[in-house]
Amino acid sequence: MVSQPLTTLPDHTQLPCEDGIPVKNFQEHPQSILITTSIRPILDRLHPDGQYDIGQDCGIYWRITNPPLKGCISPDWFYIPNIPPLLNGQMRRSYVLWQEQTPPAIALEFVSGNGNEERDLTPETGKFWVYETQIQPEYYGIYEVREARVEVYRLVNGRYQLMSPNARGHFPIEPLGVELGIWQGVYQNHALPWLRWWDSEGNLLLTAEEKLQDLRDRLRAAGIDPDAI
C-alpha cells in the first residue's frame, strides 16, 4: 500500500520506462498496431473530448519498490478511459497508478510462452494476481497466437470471472460496444490467427488500409476502375 503523500511520490518522469527486454517476437508489434488502429474510431466517438489513452508494451507502476521495476507490470496493450492524452503537456513515459488513480478499462497480454506467466496467481509477483488485486482493469485478456485463442476475464466484485464467448465465438466488451475475438487472415504479410475487434452486430472493425481496399473492391464490382478516380 502507498502511504506517503502523493506529492512526495515519484512520477512518470522519475521512474524507469525501459526494462532492457526486447520485444519477444515479430508478431507483437503488428498485433498492437492492428487492434489500436481499428478501435480508434470507436474510442474517438466515445471520447469526443479526446480524454483517453492507449498503452502498448508500456509500464504500469502499481507499487513503490526498490528497484522500481519490481513494482511495475507492462501489458502488451491497454486502454484507459477519461484521462488526458498528455500529462502536464508531455507524453507519458509510463502509467503511474498513485499519480493518476484511474485503472485501465482493458489490459491484454500476448502470450509468447505457455501462458503460465499470464495466469500466475502468486501473491505480489504473479501477473494474474497483480491485475486482479492491484491494477484491476475491468477486462483482462490472454491471447495465445499459437493456440489461436483468447481468454477474457471480467472483474466482478473484485475477482476475475472467466467469460464465455457468444454465439460468434467473441467476447463482448460492453463499455465499448465491441467484441473481441480471433480472426484468421493476413496482416502485414503474416497469415496468423490475429486478435481483432468486431462491432456489437458482428462486423469486423477494419483498419484504414482495409477500408480503402474494401472501397476499391466495391468500385471494381460496380464496374468502376478505382485508379481512374
C-alpha positions as CSV (number, residue, x, y, z in Angstrom):
1,M,0.0,0.0,0.0
2,V,1.1,3.6,-0.8
3,S,1.1,5.6,2.4
4,Q,3.2,8.6,1.6
5,P,1.5,11.9,0.4
6,L,1.1,11.8,-3.4
7,T,3.1,15.0,-3.8
8,T,6.2,13.2,-2.4
9,L,6.0,10.1,-4.5
10,P,7.9,9.7,-7.8
11,D,6.0,10.4,-11.0
12,H,6.3,9.1,-14.6
13,T,9.3,11.3,-15.3
14,Q,11.3,9.9,-12.3
15,L,10.7,6.2,-12.9
16,P,12.3,3.9,-15.4
17,C,10.4,3.5,-18.7
18,E,12.5,0.6,-20.1
19,D,13.5,-2.8,-18.7
20,G,16.0,-3.7,-21.4
21,I,14.0,-6.7,-22.6
22,P,13.4,-6.8,-26.3
23,V,10.1,-7.5,-27.9
24,K,9.6,-11.2,-27.8
25,N,8.7,-11.9,-31.4
26,F,7.9,-10.3,-34.8
27,Q,4.1,-10.6,-34.3
28,E,3.7,-8.4,-31.2
29,H,4.2,-5.0,-32.8
30,P,1.9,-5.5,-35.8
31,Q,-0.7,-7.1,-33.4
32,S,-0.7,-3.9,-31.3
33,I,-1.0,-1.7,-34.4
34,L,-3.9,-3.8,-35.7
35,I,-6.0,-3.6,-32.6
36,T,-5.1,0.1,-32.0
37,T,-5.9,1.5,-35.4
38,S,-9.1,-0.5,-35.8
39,I,-10.5,0.6,-32.4
40,R,-9.5,4.3,-32.6
41,P,-12.7,5.4,-34.4
42,I,-14.8,3.8,-31.7
43,L,-12.8,5.4,-28.9
44,D,-12.9,8.8,-30.7
45,R,-16.7,8.6,-30.7
46,L,-16.9,7.5,-27.1
47,H,-14.5,10.3,-26.1
48,P,-15.3,13.4,-28.3
49,D,-13.2,15.4,-25.9
50,G,-10.2,13.2,-26.6
51,Q,-9.8,12.2,-23.0
52,Y,-8.4,8.7,-23.2
53,D,-5.0,7.0,-23.9
54,I,-3.7,3.6,-25.1
55,G,-0.5,1.9,-23.9
56,Q,1.4,-0.6,-26.0
57,D,4.1,-2.5,-24.0
58,C,4.2,0.4,-21.6
59,G,4.8,0.1,-17.9
60,I,2.1,0.4,-15.2
61,Y,3.5,1.2,-11.8
62,W,1.3,-0.1,-9.1
63,R,3.6,0.0,-6.0
64,I,6.8,1.5,-4.8
65,T,9.7,-0.9,-4.7
66,N,13.5,-1.0,-4.8
67,P,14.5,-1.4,-7.6
68,P,11.4,0.4,-9.1
69,L,10.8,-2.0,-11.9
70,K,9.7,-4.7,-9.4
71,G,6.6,-2.6,-8.8
72,C,5.8,-2.3,-12.5
73,I,4.0,-4.5,-15.0
74,S,3.9,-4.0,-18.8
75,P,0.7,-5.1,-20.5
76,D,1.2,-5.6,-24.3
77,W,-1.9,-3.4,-24.8
78,F,-4.2,-1.4,-22.6
79,Y,-6.8,1.3,-22.8
80,I,-7.5,3.9,-20.1
81,P,-10.7,6.0,-20.4
82,N,-11.2,9.5,-19.1
83,I,-7.6,10.7,-18.8
84,P,-5.8,13.4,-20.8
85,P,-3.7,12.0,-23.7
86,L,-0.9,14.2,-22.4
87,L,0.2,14.6,-18.8
88,N,1.4,18.0,-17.9
89,G,1.9,18.7,-21.6
90,Q,4.0,15.7,-22.3
91,M,3.7,12.1,-23.4
92,R,3.7,9.6,-20.5
93,R,6.9,7.6,-20.0
94,S,4.8,5.1,-18.0
95,Y,1.4,5.0,-16.3
96,V,1.7,5.6,-12.5
97,L,-1.4,4.5,-10.6
98,W,-0.7,6.5,-7.5
99,Q,-0.3,9.6,-9.7
100,E,-3.4,9.2,-11.9
101,Q,-5.5,6.6,-10.0
102,T,-7.7,5.6,-12.9
103,P,-7.4,1.9,-13.8
104,P,-7.3,0.7,-17.4
105,A,-10.6,-0.5,-18.7
106,I,-9.0,-3.4,-20.5
107,A,-5.5,-4.9,-20.5
108,L,-4.3,-7.5,-23.0
109,E,-1.3,-9.9,-22.8
110,F,0.1,-11.6,-25.9
111,V,1.5,-15.0,-24.8
112,S,4.9,-15.9,-26.1
113,G,5.5,-19.0,-23.8
114,N,3.0,-21.5,-22.4
115,G,0.7,-18.9,-20.8
116,N,1.7,-19.8,-17.2
117,E,3.2,-16.3,-16.6
118,E,-0.1,-14.6,-17.6
119,R,-2.1,-16.9,-15.4
120,D,0.2,-16.7,-12.4
121,L,-1.7,-16.2,-9.1
122,T,1.3,-15.9,-6.9
123,P,0.7,-13.0,-4.4
124,E,2.9,-9.9,-5.0
125,T,4.6,-11.3,-8.2
126,G,2.1,-13.2,-10.4
127,K,0.8,-11.3,-13.3
128,F,-2.8,-12.5,-12.9
129,W,-2.6,-11.6,-9.1
130,V,-1.3,-8.1,-9.9
131,Y,-4.0,-7.5,-12.5
132,E,-6.8,-8.9,-10.4
133,T,-6.0,-7.4,-7.0
134,Q,-3.9,-4.3,-7.7
135,I,-4.4,-2.8,-11.1
136,Q,-7.9,-4.1,-11.6
137,P,-8.8,-3.4,-15.2
138,E,-12.4,-4.4,-15.8
139,Y,-11.4,-6.8,-18.6
140,Y,-8.2,-8.9,-18.8
141,G,-7.4,-10.8,-22.0
142,I,-4.8,-13.5,-22.5
143,Y,-4.2,-14.0,-26.3
144,E,-2.3,-17.1,-27.4
145,V,-1.5,-16.9,-31.1
146,R,-0.1,-20.5,-31.2
147,E,-3.3,-21.9,-29.8
148,A,-5.5,-19.5,-31.9
149,R,-7.5,-18.4,-28.8
150,V,-8.1,-15.7,-26.4
151,E,-9.3,-15.9,-22.8
152,V,-11.2,-12.9,-21.4
153,Y,-11.8,-12.3,-17.7
154,R,-14.2,-9.7,-16.3
155,L,-13.8,-8.1,-12.8
156,V,-16.9,-8.9,-10.7
157,N,-16.9,-7.9,-7.0
158,G,-13.1,-7.6,-7.0
159,R,-12.4,-11.0,-8.6
160,Y,-11.9,-12.1,-12.2
161,Q,-14.5,-14.4,-13.7
162,L,-13.7,-16.2,-17.0
163,M,-16.1,-15.1,-19.7
164,S,-17.9,-17.4,-22.1
165,P,-17.9,-16.5,-25.8
166,N,-21.1,-15.5,-27.5
167,A,-22.6,-17.4,-30.5
168,R,-20.0,-15.8,-32.8
169,G,-17.1,-17.0,-30.6
170,H,-16.4,-13.5,-29.5
171,F,-16.3,-11.8,-26.1
172,P,-18.5,-8.6,-25.6
173,I,-16.6,-5.7,-24.1
174,E,-19.8,-3.9,-23.0
175,P,-18.4,-0.4,-22.2
176,L,-17.0,-0.1,-25.7
177,G,-19.9,-1.7,-27.5
178,V,-17.5,-4.1,-29.3
179,E,-16.5,-7.7,-29.3
180,L,-13.0,-9.3,-29.0
181,G,-12.1,-12.5,-30.8
182,I,-9.8,-14.3,-33.1
183,W,-9.6,-13.6,-36.9
184,Q,-7.7,-15.9,-39.2
185,G,-6.2,-13.8,-42.0
186,V,-3.2,-12.0,-43.5
187,Y,-2.0,-8.8,-41.9
188,Q,1.4,-7.2,-42.8
189,N,2.3,-10.2,-44.8
190,H,1.7,-12.7,-41.9
191,A,-1.1,-15.3,-42.1
192,L,-2.0,-15.8,-38.5
193,P,-4.9,-16.1,-36.0
194,W,-4.9,-12.4,-35.1
195,L,-6.7,-10.8,-32.2
196,R,-9.4,-8.4,-33.6
197,W,-12.4,-6.3,-32.7
198,W,-15.9,-6.6,-34.1
199,D,-18.9,-4.3,-33.5
200,S,-21.9,-5.5,-31.5
201,E,-23.5,-6.8,-34.7
202,G,-20.6,-9.0,-35.6
203,N,-19.0,-6.7,-38.2
204,L,-15.2,-6.7,-38.3
205,L,-13.7,-3.4,-37.4
206,L,-11.4,-2.5,-40.2
207,T,-8.1,-0.7,-40.3
208,A,-7.8,2.4,-42.6
209,E,-6.0,0.2,-45.2
210,E,-8.7,-2.4,-45.1
211,K,-11.4,0.2,-45.5
212,L,-9.6,1.6,-48.6
213,Q,-9.2,-1.9,-50.1
214,D,-12.9,-2.6,-49.4
215,L,-13.8,0.5,-51.2
216,R,-11.6,-0.4,-54.2
217,D,-13.2,-3.9,-54.3
218,R,-16.7,-2.4,-54.3
219,L,-15.9,0.0,-57.1
220,R,-14.4,-2.8,-59.2
221,A,-17.6,-4.9,-58.5
222,A,-19.6,-1.9,-59.8
223,G,-17.5,-1.8,-63.0
224,I,-15.5,1.3,-61.9
225,D,-11.7,1.4,-62.1
226,P,-10.6,2.8,-58.7
227,D,-7.4,4.0,-60.2
228,A,-9.2,6.2,-62.7
229,I,-11.0,8.2,-59.9
